[in-house]
Amino acid sequence: MQNATIVDKKNQNVFSGQGESGPRRAGISTASVHAGEARQKAYDAITDAICCSSTYTFESTDSILEYIREKQDREEYGRYGNPNEKVVERKLAALDGAEDAIVYSSGMAAIVGLLMTKLNSGDEIVFFDQCYHRSREFCAKHLSRFGVVTHQVTTSDFDAMDAAINERTKMIVSESPTNPHLTAIDLEQFVALGKERGVETLIDATLATPFNVRPLEYGVDYVWHSATKYLAGHNDLLAGVICGSREKLEPVRKLRGILGCINSPHNMYLLERGLKTFALRMERHNQNGQQIAEFLSNHPRVERVFYPGLKSHPSHEIAKRTMKGFGGLITFLVRDADWKETAAVIDACRIPKIGPSLGGVESLIEQPLVMSYFDYPPEVRESFGIYDNMIRMSCGIEDPEDLIADLEQALSQ
Ligand SMILES: *Cc1c(COP(=O)(O)O)cnc(C)c1O
């Protein structure tokens, strides 16, 4: 499952990640380092040169006409893409086992680009309710202005999702695993429902990453990642990606050229560089996540731990079946603590820094109540499963012993 196919032709290391016909199979770490890149590069450099150009020139009028007639694969104008972005798109497609990947200037730009392409006035979309809240907000508050109807049902309640689908439904959406409750979705059931009811399926796999699960292999139509998180991995850039079949993504790419939510070559150089160590980093994130979740679940001051790698998690069996590892994100509840006592645990930490986001090499810690839901009335927060004593920690790649010692001292303050 974690292998990609190498086909070495036309000076390209093409790791299609699909099919059985390649001369040999490459692992995910080899693909992270080499996939999508030309074997021999400009100036014979080992790294890709950052190609700063807003426009691309033609030798003659004839060469423009050839480009148009033959649909030549070359650059034209920067809003339609740039060479650094193309390398990253090929690499991400290989990692997810996709025919194609379209990169955007943020995760949110990616989902907006996809939904704006696929949904028309009168269409309906159904979300599992633990989905990234801004994606639901975009549909409920903004696509609604263009006549798109949004439904939300309880996460993993497939009967409720089935009941919410009608002849106008175009797409069903879930995150897996979800944030901050880390619910893993049964992808086989999700895809089966989509196929049975004739609707497209979209999975936000930001927390899983293609290291831990590749939803396209289950038959999901679109995979969405915030590349800002584990894919880039260094808390130093924003980007997003949609992976899927070339045919389904062609109109999506055309609309991106109009929306203009494109990445600069500099940003794409950073993402390519971050991706080189993607597989290595994920191994450590998975190890740290598991070890720290186990430590927390045995700690007397911790009431409950949400981590799919723990037997106590309601979706542990699904996670075990579908995921190679369980990632670095952990949510836990501090026993008998009000929101201020919970904040005190966070403030006592010395290694994890306090902030939103996840998936970087630096550990981050936050209280969802304060960081994301402070303006919501308590009963609405409760309905989202956000509790006053909840802490979310994104385990970085620091030494697990150091993170555990730090949490131990913070919890005993
Ligand atoms: C961060 C995040 C997003 C949004 O991505 P941006 O890059 O911040 O726009 C979407 N889904 C999940 C699960 C995320 O963590």
The ligand as an SDF file (V2000), in Angstrom:
LIG
                    3D

 15 15  0  0  0  0  0  0  0  0999 V2000
   -5.4650   23.5130    8.7770 C   0  0  0  0  0  0  0  0  0  0  0  0
   -6.4990   22.6000    8.2650 C   0  0  0  0  0  0  0  0  0  0  0  0
   -7.2800   22.9400    7.1590 C   0  0  0  0  0  0  0  0  0  0  0  0
   -7.1700   24.2790    6.4530 C   0  0  0  0  0  0  0  0  0  0  0  0
   -5.9260   24.4440    5.8370 O   0  0  0  0  0  0  0  0  0  0  0  0
   -5.1840   25.8720    5.6900 P   0  0  0  0  0  0  0  0  0  0  0  0
   -3.8870   25.5030    5.0540 O   0  0  0  0  0  0  0  0  0  0  0  0
   -5.0390   26.4230    7.0780 O   0  0  0  0  0  0  0  0  0  0  0  0
   -6.0490   26.7280    4.8430 O   0  0  0  0  0  0  0  0  0  0  0  0
   -8.2150   22.0090    6.7120 C   0  0  0  0  0  0  0  0  0  0  0  0
   -8.3790   20.8240    7.3180 N   0  0  0  0  0  0  0  0  0  0  0  0
   -7.6390   20.4720    8.3890 C   0  0  0  0  0  0  0  0  0  0  0  0
   -7.8700   19.1400    9.0180 C   0  0  0  0  0  0  0  0  0  0  0  0
   -6.6810   21.3430    8.9020 C   0  0  0  0  0  0  0  0  0  0  0  0
   -5.9770   20.9840    9.9680 O   0  0  0  0  0  0  0  0  0  0  0  0
  1  2  1  0
  2  3  1  0
  2 14  2  0
  3  4  1  0
  3 10  2  0
  4  5  1  0
  5  6  1  0
  6  7  2  0
  6  8  1  0
  6  9  1  0
 10 11  1  0
 11 12  2  0
 12 13  1  0
 12 14  1  0
 14 15  1  0
M  END
$$$$
